[in-house]
């Protein structure tokens, strides 16, 4: 990923009037829009029709409670054929002129939560809700109309229940419906969110309520979207039967039925994405199952946000998700998978700063790649397997010229495993390496041993540094000593764990943790690494250049053991 394209765009600012005519803009704004002269254009060119109209309404009715107080508006801004979700922070300069700064939301979901709280009249909800929404804050409910932002009701829980029943024409004699409304109110007051509720109105229309949470350090609120469904209501328990209770998206049975009907029956061109949360078991073991549930709910939220109206999503296993997109163009798929990947990485890290949760994805297309649902699922699943072997935190879009040879190799490896040949050959290689270390005759024997390790591990390079951080020996494809300058920095070892080593299956995870470290690895094309500091002095680095690779647990154990043997046998000081 290009580092430049993933930076926050908080340095963009411009002046605009009520009709969205841009009067002036800073250099970053010009570069962002790829325009040399910005004062002659209208912002509508770079917004969707709905966002443009809503922003005009927002500016024409701009009236902050405190003079010179900024207000926020959320919209998707077009740049280089991408849609980037942004917060526009607006300050009124005079009667017809406004100063605007832009902050990107695409990689930081918690900023959207903040905008939800701070935005004038919760205008961020406009793009998501049909007609109405309600807000619960400090024992008070507020109902608003999303079209004109008028406040329709303010009151306590009992008053809200009565208002809700009357305004939306609920059938009060329908016992199950009353119980569901009471349960919804109880959940909201306990701040349980991410749930859907279906109510059958007296006029036989389905009323759907979805609750979500918005929070800052100082307060938490619940917002509910109220949407009208089909005129013919489904069975009373249809939603429960078709949706996953934890994440609110389709369950395995429902999304499989939809996908089979769409692909095998209707023959509609589409793309399938299978998503798997990386190291989810370790995440559960480290932070607990409650956090694991939050991760799954957040992953589903990020998926829904990324796909929007362009597809559907379902949970098909413990930490596995399936997305069916209405898109088949590679650029469109890349944009969505990229947003899913970065959204999960940023969003979940903000929930628990000590965690780094990522995902792997496999993608296949119908009918471009295969002709039926089962073949499409199997192909996407195989691509997911490649993504995991590459180092996780990435996506693979199937291309026969690139991936068929990998499938053949994987099949051959599976046959070798079944027959025992793979383990037998690996044992011979390990014995040869350990024998070479034990029979070491001079310091010159180190380089051949390192080369044997490179070949056995299938990595790009091994680099050994002495206690003064000077390169002592190397093997593999390293063309230069790229760590020399970096090792002079005091914080180089700050990411090492308590056992003096750093293990990264995919250095992309650093994008949400340390830009400095991320840029260092990307600049030197290091996609996977294991760096071990032996006896607080000898540094031995195992690097994989692009593409990334996952180090199996048994290989990590072997590498850690070998580093200790090498450091003691060769007395690297």
URFENFEN-V17101 format. One record per residue. RES is the residue in one small letter. SS is DSSP state (hx for helix, st for strand, lp for the rest). BURIAL is I if it has 9 or more other C-alpha atoms within 8 Angstrom, else O. D_CENTER is the distance of its C-alpha to the mean C-alpha in whole Angstrom. Layout:
res:RES ss:SS burial:BURIAL d_center:D_CENTER
res:RES ss:SS burial:BURIAL d_center:D_CENTER
//
This chain:
res:x ss:lp burial:O d_center:14
res:x ss:lp burial:O d_center:17
res:x ss:hx burial:O d_center:16
res:x ss:hx burial:O d_center:18
res:x ss:hx burial:O d_center:16
res:x ss:hx burial:O d_center:13
res:x ss:lp burial:O d_center:15
res:x ss:lp burial:O d_center:16
res:x ss:lp burial:O d_center:19
res:x ss:lp burial:O d_center:20
res:x ss:lp burial:O d_center:24
res:x ss:st burial:I d_center:24
res:x ss:st burial:I d_center:27
res:x ss:st burial:I d_center:30
res:x ss:st burial:I d_center:32
res:x ss:st burial:I d_center:33
res:x ss:lp burial:I d_center:35
res:x ss:lp burial:I d_center:35
res:x ss:lp burial:O d_center:35
res:x ss:lp burial:I d_center:32
res:x ss:st burial:I d_center:34
res:x ss:st burial:I d_center:33
res:x ss:st burial:I d_center:36
res:x ss:st burial:I d_center:34
res:x ss:st burial:I d_center:31
res:x ss:lp burial:I d_center:30
res:x ss:hx burial:O d_center:30
res:x ss:hx burial:I d_center:26
res:x ss:hx burial:I d_center:26
res:x ss:hx burial:I d_center:28
res:x ss:hx burial:I d_center:26
res:x ss:hx burial:O d_center:23
res:x ss:hx burial:I d_center:25
res:x ss:lp burial:O d_center:27
res:x ss:lp burial:O d_center:30
res:x ss:lp burial:O d_center:33
res:x ss:lp burial:O d_center:35
res:x ss:lp burial:I d_center:33
res:x ss:lp burial:I d_center:36
res:x ss:lp burial:O d_center:37
res:x ss:lp burial:O d_center:34
res:x ss:st burial:O d_center:32
res:x ss:hx burial:I d_center:29
res:x ss:hx burial:I d_center:29
res:x ss:hx burial:O d_center:28
res:x ss:hx burial:O d_center:25
res:x ss:lp burial:I d_center:24
res:x ss:lp burial:I d_center:24
res:x ss:hx burial:O d_center:27
res:x ss:hx burial:O d_center:26
res:x ss:hx burial:I d_center:24
res:x ss:hx burial:I d_center:27
res:x ss:hx burial:O d_center:30
res:x ss:hx burial:O d_center:28
res:x ss:hx burial:I d_center:28
res:x ss:hx burial:I d_center:31
res:x ss:hx burial:O d_center:32
res:x ss:hx burial:I d_center:30
res:x ss:hx burial:O d_center:32
res:x ss:hx burial:O d_center:35
res:x ss:lp burial:O d_center:35
res:x ss:lp burial:O d_center:34
res:x ss:lp burial:O d_center:36
res:x ss:lp burial:I d_center:34
res:x ss:lp burial:O d_center:36
res:x ss:lp burial:O d_center:37
res:x ss:lp burial:O d_center:38
res:x ss:lp burial:O d_center:36
res:x ss:lp burial:O d_center:33
res:x ss:lp burial:I d_center:29
res:x ss:st burial:I d_center:27
res:x ss:st burial:I d_center:24
res:x ss:st burial:I d_center:23
res:x ss:st burial:I d_center:19
res:x ss:st burial:I d_center:19
res:x ss:st burial:I d_center:18
res:x ss:st burial:I d_center:19
res:x ss:st burial:I d_center:20
res:x ss:st burial:I d_center:20
res:x ss:lp burial:O d_center:21
res:x ss:lp burial:O d_center:20
res:x ss:st burial:O d_center:17
res:x ss:st burial:O d_center:16
res:x ss:st burial:I d_center:14
res:x ss:st burial:I d_center:14
res:x ss:st burial:I d_center:17
res:x ss:st burial:I d_center:19
res:x ss:st burial:I d_center:22
res:x ss:st burial:I d_center:25
res:x ss:st burial:I d_center:28
res:x ss:st burial:I d_center:32
res:x ss:st burial:I d_center:35
res:x ss:st burial:O d_center:37
res:x ss:st burial:O d_center:40
res:x ss:lp burial:O d_center:41
res:x ss:lp burial:O d_center:39
res:x ss:st burial:I d_center:37
res:x ss:st burial:I d_center:33
res:x ss:st burial:I d_center:32
res:x ss:st burial:I d_center:28
res:x ss:st burial:I d_center:25
res:x ss:st burial:I d_center:21
res:x ss:st burial:I d_center:18
res:x ss:st burial:I d_center:15
res:x ss:lp burial:I d_center:12
res:x ss:lp burial:I d_center:9
res:x ss:lp burial:I d_center:8
res:x ss:lp burial:I d_center:9
res:x ss:hx burial:I d_center:9
res:x ss:hx burial:O d_center:13
res:x ss:hx burial:O d_center:14
res:x ss:hx burial:I d_center:14
res:x ss:hx burial:I d_center:16
res:x ss:hx burial:I d_center:18
res:x ss:hx burial:I d_center:19
res:x ss:hx burial:I d_center:20
res:x ss:hx burial:I d_center:22
res:x ss:hx burial:I d_center:24
res:x ss:lp burial:I d_center:24
res:x ss:hx burial:I d_center:27
res:x ss:hx burial:O d_center:28
res:x ss:hx burial:I d_center:24
res:x ss:hx burial:I d_center:24
res:x ss:hx burial:I d_center:20
res:x ss:hx burial:I d_center:21
res:x ss:hx burial:I d_center:23
res:x ss:hx burial:O d_center:21
res:x ss:lp burial:O d_center:20
res:x ss:lp burial:I d_center:23
res:x ss:lp burial:I d_center:26
res:x ss:lp burial:I d_center:29
res:x ss:st burial:I d_center:29
res:x ss:st burial:I d_center:27
res:x ss:st burial:I d_center:28
res:x ss:st burial:I d_center:27
res:x ss:st burial:I d_center:28
res:x ss:st burial:I d_center:29
res:x ss:lp burial:O d_center:31
res:x ss:lp burial:O d_center:33
res:x ss:st burial:I d_center:33
res:x ss:st burial:I d_center:32
res:x ss:st burial:I d_center:32
res:x ss:st burial:I d_center:32
res:x ss:st burial:I d_center:31
res:x ss:st burial:I d_center:31
res:x ss:lp burial:I d_center:28
res:x ss:lp burial:O d_center:31
res:x ss:lp burial:O d_center:33
res:x ss:lp burial:I d_center:31
res:x ss:lp burial:O d_center:34
res:x ss:st burial:I d_center:35
res:x ss:st burial:O d_center:36
res:x ss:st burial:I d_center:37
res:x ss:st burial:I d_center:36
res:x ss:st burial:I d_center:37
res:x ss:lp burial:I d_center:37
res:x ss:hx burial:I d_center:36
res:x ss:hx burial:O d_center:39
res:x ss:hx burial:O d_center:40
res:x ss:hx burial:I d_center:36
res:x ss:hx burial:I d_center:37
res:x ss:hx burial:O d_center:40
res:x ss:hx burial:I d_center:39
res:x ss:hx burial:I d_center:36
res:x ss:hx burial:I d_center:38
res:x ss:hx burial:O d_center:41
res:x ss:hx burial:O d_center:38
res:x ss:lp burial:O d_center:36
res:x ss:lp burial:I d_center:39
res:x ss:st burial:I d_center:38
res:x ss:lp burial:I d_center:41
res:x ss:lp burial:O d_center:42
res:x ss:lp burial:O d_center:44
res:x ss:lp burial:O d_center:41
res:x ss:hx burial:O d_center:41
res:x ss:hx burial:O d_center:37
res:x ss:hx burial:I d_center:36
res:x ss:hx burial:I d_center:38
res:x ss:hx burial:O d_center:36
res:x ss:hx burial:I d_center:33
res:x ss:hx burial:I d_center:33
res:x ss:hx burial:O d_center:34
res:x ss:hx burial:O d_center:31
res:x ss:hx burial:I d_center:29
res:x ss:hx burial:I d_center:31
res:x ss:hx burial:O d_center:31
res:x ss:hx burial:I d_center:27
res:x ss:hx burial:I d_center:27
res:x ss:hx burial:I d_center:29
res:x ss:lp burial:O d_center:27
res:x ss:lp burial:I d_center:24
res:x ss:lp burial:O d_center:23
res:x ss:lp burial:I d_center:20
res:x ss:lp burial:I d_center:18
res:x ss:lp burial:I d_center:21
res:x ss:st burial:I d_center:23
res:x ss:st burial:I d_center:26
res:x ss:st burial:I d_center:29
res:x ss:st burial:I d_center:32
res:x ss:st burial:I d_center:35
res:x ss:st burial:I d_center:37
res:x ss:lp burial:O d_center:41
res:x ss:lp burial:O d_center:41
res:x ss:lp burial:I d_center:39
res:x ss:lp burial:I d_center:35
res:x ss:st burial:I d_center:32
res:x ss:st burial:I d_center:30
res:x ss:st burial:I d_center:27
res:x ss:st burial:I d_center:25
res:x ss:st burial:I d_center:22
res:x ss:st burial:I d_center:21
res:x ss:st burial:I d_center:18
res:x ss:st burial:I d_center:18
res:x ss:st burial:I d_center:18
res:x ss:st burial:I d_center:19
res:x ss:lp burial:I d_center:20
res:x ss:lp burial:O d_center:22
res:x ss:lp burial:O d_center:26
res:x ss:lp burial:O d_center:25
res:x ss:st burial:I d_center:23
res:x ss:st burial:I d_center:24
res:x ss:st burial:I d_center:23
res:x ss:st burial:I d_center:23
res:x ss:st burial:I d_center:24
res:x ss:st burial:I d_center:23
res:x ss:st burial:I d_center:27
res:x ss:st burial:I d_center:27
res:x ss:st burial:I d_center:30
res:x ss:lp burial:I d_center:29
res:x ss:lp burial:O d_center:32
res:x ss:lp burial:O d_center:36
res:x ss:lp burial:O d_center:36
res:x ss:lp burial:I d_center:34
res:x ss:lp burial:O d_center:33
res:x ss:lp burial:O d_center:34
res:x ss:lp burial:O d_center:34
res:x ss:lp burial:O d_center:31
res:x ss:hx burial:O d_center:30
res:x ss:hx burial:O d_center:26
res:x ss:hx burial:O d_center:27
res:x ss:hx burial:O d_center:27
res:x ss:hx burial:I d_center:25
res:x ss:st burial:I d_center:22
res:x ss:lp burial:I d_center:20
res:x ss:lp burial:O d_center:21
res:x ss:lp burial:O d_center:18
res:x ss:lp burial:I d_center:15
res:x ss:lp burial:I d_center:17
res:x ss:lp burial:I d_center:16
res:x ss:st burial:I d_center:19
res:x ss:lp burial:I d_center:20
res:x ss:hx burial:I d_center:21
res:x ss:hx burial:O d_center:25
res:x ss:hx burial:I d_center:24
res:x ss:hx burial:I d_center:21
res:x ss:hx burial:O d_center:23
res:x ss:hx burial:O d_center:26
res:x ss:hx burial:O d_center:25
res:x ss:hx burial:I d_center:23
res:x ss:hx burial:I d_center:27
res:x ss:hx burial:I d_center:29
res:x ss:hx burial:I d_center:27
res:x ss:hx burial:I d_center:27
res:x ss:hx burial:I d_center:30
res:x ss:hx burial:O d_center:32
res:x ss:lp burial:O d_center:31
res:x ss:lp burial:O d_center:30
res:x ss:lp burial:O d_center:27
res:x ss:lp burial:I d_center:25
res:x ss:st burial:I d_center:22
res:x ss:st burial:I d_center:19
res:x ss:st burial:I d_center:17
res:x ss:st burial:I d_center:14
res:x ss:st burial:I d_center:14
res:x ss:st burial:I d_center:11
res:x ss:st burial:I d_center:12
res:x ss:st burial:I d_center:10
res:x ss:lp burial:I d_center:12
res:x ss:lp burial:O d_center:15
res:x ss:hx burial:I d_center:14
res:x ss:hx burial:O d_center:18
res:x ss:hx burial:O d_center:18
res:x ss:hx burial:I d_center:16
res:x ss:hx burial:I d_center:18
res:x ss:hx burial:O d_center:21
res:x ss:hx burial:O d_center:20
res:x ss:hx burial:I d_center:19
res:x ss:lp burial:I d_center:21
res:x ss:hx burial:O d_center:20
res:x ss:hx burial:O d_center:20
res:x ss:hx burial:I d_center:17
res:x ss:hx burial:I d_center:15
res:x ss:hx burial:I d_center:16
res:x ss:hx burial:O d_center:14
res:x ss:hx burial:I d_center:11
res:x ss:hx burial:I d_center:12
res:x ss:hx burial:I d_center:12
res:x ss:hx burial:I d_center:9
res:x ss:hx burial:I d_center:7
res:x ss:hx burial:I d_center:10
res:x ss:hx burial:I d_center:9
res:x ss:hx burial:I d_center:6
res:x ss:hx burial:I d_center:8
res:x ss:hx burial:I d_center:11
res:x ss:hx burial:O d_center:10
res:x ss:hx burial:I d_center:9
res:x ss:hx burial:I d_center:12
res:x ss:lp burial:O d_center:14
res:x ss:lp burial:O d_center:18
res:x ss:lp burial:O d_center:17
res:x ss:st burial:I d_center:17
res:x ss:st burial:I d_center:16
res:x ss:st burial:I d_center:14
res:x ss:st burial:I d_center:16
res:x ss:st burial:I d_center:16
res:x ss:lp burial:I d_center:18
res:x ss:lp burial:O d_center:18
res:x ss:lp burial:O d_center:18
res:x ss:lp burial:I d_center:14
res:x ss:st burial:I d_center:14
res:x ss:st burial:I d_center:13
res:x ss:st burial:I d_center:15
res:x ss:st burial:I d_center:14
res:x ss:st burial:I d_center:17
res:x ss:st burial:I d_center:17
res:x ss:lp burial:I d_center:20
res:x ss:lp burial:I d_center:19
res:x ss:lp burial:I d_center:21
res:x ss:lp burial:O d_center:21
res:x ss:hx burial:O d_center:19
res:x ss:hx burial:O d_center:18
res:x ss:hx burial:I d_center:16
res:x ss:hx burial:I d_center:14
res:x ss:hx burial:O d_center:13
res:x ss:hx burial:I d_center:12
res:x ss:hx burial:I d_center:10
res:x ss:hx burial:I d_center:8
res:x ss:hx burial:O d_center:8
res:x ss:hx burial:I d_center:6
res:x ss:hx burial:I d_center:4
res:x ss:hx burial:I d_center:4
res:x ss:hx burial:I d_center:4
res:x ss:hx burial:I d_center:3
res:x ss:hx burial:I d_center:2
res:x ss:hx burial:I d_center:5
res:x ss:hx burial:I d_center:6
res:x ss:hx burial:I d_center:7
res:x ss:hx burial:I d_center:8
res:x ss:hx burial:I d_center:10
res:x ss:hx burial:O d_center:12
res:x ss:hx burial:O d_center:13
res:x ss:lp burial:O d_center:14
res:x ss:lp burial:O d_center:15
res:x ss:lp burial:O d_center:17
res:x ss:lp burial:O d_center:14
res:x ss:lp burial:I d_center:11
res:x ss:lp burial:I d_center:9
res:x ss:lp burial:I d_center:7
res:x ss:st burial:I d_center:7
res:x ss:st burial:I d_center:10
res:x ss:st burial:I d_center:11
res:x ss:st burial:I d_center:15
res:x ss:st burial:I d_center:16
res:x ss:st burial:I d_center:20
res:x ss:st burial:I d_center:21
res:x ss:st burial:I d_center:24
res:x ss:lp burial:I d_center:27
res:x ss:lp burial:O d_center:27
res:x ss:lp burial:I d_center:26
res:x ss:st burial:I d_center:28
res:x ss:lp burial:I d_center:30
res:x ss:lp burial:I d_center:29
res:x ss:hx burial:I d_center:26
res:x ss:hx burial:O d_center:27
res:x ss:hx burial:I d_center:27
res:x ss:hx burial:I d_center:24
res:x ss:hx burial:I d_center:22
res:x ss:hx burial:O d_center:24
res:x ss:hx burial:I d_center:23
res:x ss:hx burial:I d_center:19
res:x ss:hx burial:I d_center:19
res:x ss:hx burial:I d_center:21
res:x ss:hx burial:I d_center:18
res:x ss:hx burial:I d_center:16
res:x ss:hx burial:I d_center:19
res:x ss:hx burial:I d_center:19
res:x ss:hx burial:I d_center:15
res:x ss:hx burial:I d_center:16
res:x ss:hx burial:I d_center:19
res:x ss:hx burial:I d_center:18
res:x ss:lp burial:I d_center:16
res:x ss:lp burial:I d_center:13
res:x ss:lp burial:I d_center:9
res:x ss:lp burial:I d_center:10
res:x ss:st burial:I d_center:12
res:x ss:st burial:I d_center:15
res:x ss:st burial:O d_center:17
res:x ss:lp burial:I d_center:20
res:x ss:lp burial:O d_center:23
res:x ss:hx burial:O d_center:27
res:x ss:hx burial:O d_center:28
res:x ss:hx burial:O d_center:25
res:x ss:hx burial:I d_center:24
res:x ss:hx burial:I d_center:28
res:x ss:hx burial:O d_center:29
res:x ss:hx burial:I d_center:26
res:x ss:hx burial:I d_center:27
res:x ss:hx burial:O d_center:31
res:x ss:hx burial:O d_center:30
res:x ss:hx burial:O d_center:28
res:x ss:hx burial:O d_center:31
res:x ss:hx burial:O d_center:33
res:x ss:hx burial:I d_center:32
res:x ss:hx burial:O d_center:31
res:x ss:hx burial:O d_center:35
res:x ss:hx burial:I d_center:36
res:x ss:hx burial:I d_center:34
res:x ss:hx burial:O d_center:36
res:x ss:hx burial:O d_center:39
res:x ss:lp burial:O d_center:39
res:x ss:hx burial:I d_center:39
res:x ss:hx burial:I d_center:36
res:x ss:hx burial:O d_center:36
res:x ss:hx burial:O d_center:40
res:x ss:hx burial:O d_center:39
res:x ss:hx burial:I d_center:36
res:x ss:hx burial:O d_center:39
res:x ss:hx burial:O d_center:42
res:x ss:hx burial:I d_center:39
res:x ss:hx burial:O d_center:39
res:x ss:hx burial:O d_center:42
res:x ss:hx burial:O d_center:43
res:x ss:hx burial:I d_center:41
res:x ss:hx burial:O d_center:42
res:x ss:hx burial:O d_center:46
res:x ss:hx burial:I d_center:45
res:x ss:hx burial:I d_center:44
res:x ss:hx burial:O d_center:47
res:x ss:lp burial:O d_center:49
res:x ss:lp burial:I d_center:48
res:x ss:lp burial:O d_center:51
res:x ss:lp burial:O d_center:50
res:x ss:lp burial:O d_center:47
res:x ss:lp burial:O d_center:47
res:x ss:hx burial:I d_center:46
res:x ss:hx burial:I d_center:43
res:x ss:hx burial:I d_center:41
res:x ss:hx burial:O d_center:42
res:x ss:hx burial:I d_center:41
res:x ss:hx burial:I d_center:37
res:x ss:hx burial:I d_center:38
res:x ss:hx burial:I d_center:38
res:x ss:hx burial:I d_center:35
res:x ss:hx burial:I d_center:33
res:x ss:hx burial:O d_center:34
res:x ss:hx burial:O d_center:34
res:x ss:hx burial:O d_center:30
res:x ss:lp burial:O d_center:29
res:x ss:lp burial:I d_center:28
res:x ss:lp burial:I d_center:28
res:x ss:st burial:I d_center:30
res:x ss:st burial:I d_center:32
res:x ss:st burial:I d_center:33
res:x ss:st burial:I d_center:35
res:x ss:st burial:I d_center:36
res:x ss:lp burial:I d_center:39
res:x ss:lp burial:I d_center:39
res:x ss:lp burial:O d_center:40
res:x ss:lp burial:I d_center:37
res:x ss:lp burial:O d_center:39
res:x ss:st burial:I d_center:38
res:x ss:st burial:I d_center:40
res:x ss:st burial:I d_center:39
res:x ss:st burial:I d_center:36
res:x ss:st burial:I d_center:36
res:x ss:st burial:I d_center:34
res:x ss:lp burial:O d_center:33
res:x ss:lp burial:I d_center:32
res:x ss:lp burial:O d_center:34
res:x ss:lp burial:O d_center:34
res:x ss:lp burial:O d_center:34
res:x ss:lp burial:O d_center:30
res:x ss:lp burial:O d_center:30
res:x ss:lp burial:I d_center:33
res:x ss:lp burial:O d_center:32
res:x ss:hx burial:O d_center:29
res:x ss:hx burial:I d_center:31
res:x ss:hx burial:O d_center:33
res:x ss:lp burial:O d_center:31
res:x ss:lp burial:O d_center:31
res:x ss:lp burial:O d_center:28
res:x ss:hx burial:I d_center:27
res:x ss:hx burial:O d_center:27
res:x ss:hx burial:O d_center:25
res:x ss:hx burial:O d_center:22
res:x ss:lp burial:I d_center:25
res:x ss:lp burial:O d_center:25
res:x ss:lp burial:O d_center:28
res:x ss:lp burial:O d_center:29
res:x ss:lp burial:I d_center:29
res:x ss:st burial:I d_center:27
res:x ss:st burial:I d_center:23
res:x ss:st burial:O d_center:21
res:x ss:st burial:O d_center:18
res:x ss:lp burial:I d_center:17
res:x ss:lp burial:I d_center:15
res:x ss:hx burial:I d_center:15
res:x ss:hx burial:O d_center:12
res:x ss:hx burial:I d_center:11
res:x ss:hx burial:I d_center:14
res:x ss:hx burial:I d_center:12
res:x ss:hx burial:I d_center:11
res:x ss:lp burial:O d_center:14
res:x ss:lp burial:O d_center:17
res:x ss:hx burial:I d_center:17
res:x ss:hx burial:O d_center:21
res:x ss:hx burial:O d_center:20
res:x ss:hx burial:I d_center:17
res:x ss:hx burial:I d_center:20
res:x ss:hx burial:O d_center:22
res:x ss:hx burial:I d_center:21
res:x ss:hx burial:I d_center:19
res:x ss:hx burial:O d_center:23
res:x ss:lp burial:O d_center:25
res:x ss:lp burial:O d_center:22
res:x ss:st burial:I d_center:22
res:x ss:st burial:I d_center:19
res:x ss:st burial:I d_center:20
res:x ss:st burial:I d_center:22
res:x ss:st burial:I d_center:24
res:x ss:st burial:I d_center:27
res:x ss:st burial:I d_center:29
res:x ss:st burial:I d_center:32
res:x ss:st burial:I d_center:35
res:x ss:lp burial:O d_center:38
res:x ss:lp burial:O d_center:36
res:x ss:lp burial:I d_center:37
res:x ss:st burial:I d_center:37
res:x ss:st burial:I d_center:33
res:x ss:st burial:I d_center:32
res:x ss:st burial:I d_center:29
res:x ss:st burial:I d_center:28
res:x ss:st burial:I d_center:26
res:x ss:st burial:I d_center:24
res:x ss:st burial:I d_center:24
res:x ss:lp burial:O d_center:21
res:x ss:lp burial:O d_center:20
res:x ss:lp burial:I d_center:18
res:x ss:lp burial:I d_center:20
res:x ss:lp burial:I d_center:19
res:x ss:lp burial:O d_center:22
res:x ss:lp burial:O d_center:24
res:x ss:hx burial:O d_center:25
res:x ss:hx burial:O d_center:29
res:x ss:hx burial:I d_center:28
res:x ss:hx burial:I d_center:27
res:x ss:hx burial:O d_center:30
res:x ss:hx burial:O d_center:32
res:x ss:hx burial:O d_center:31
res:x ss:hx burial:I d_center:31
res:x ss:hx burial:O d_center:35
res:x ss:hx burial:O d_center:36
res:x ss:hx burial:I d_center:35
res:x ss:hx burial:I d_center:37
res:x ss:hx burial:I d_center:40
res:x ss:hx burial:I d_center:40
res:x ss:hx burial:I d_center:40
res:x ss:hx burial:O d_center:43
res:x ss:hx burial:I d_center:45
res:x ss:lp burial:O d_center:45
res:x ss:lp burial:O d_center:45
res:x ss:lp burial:I d_center:42
res:x ss:lp burial:O d_center:43
//
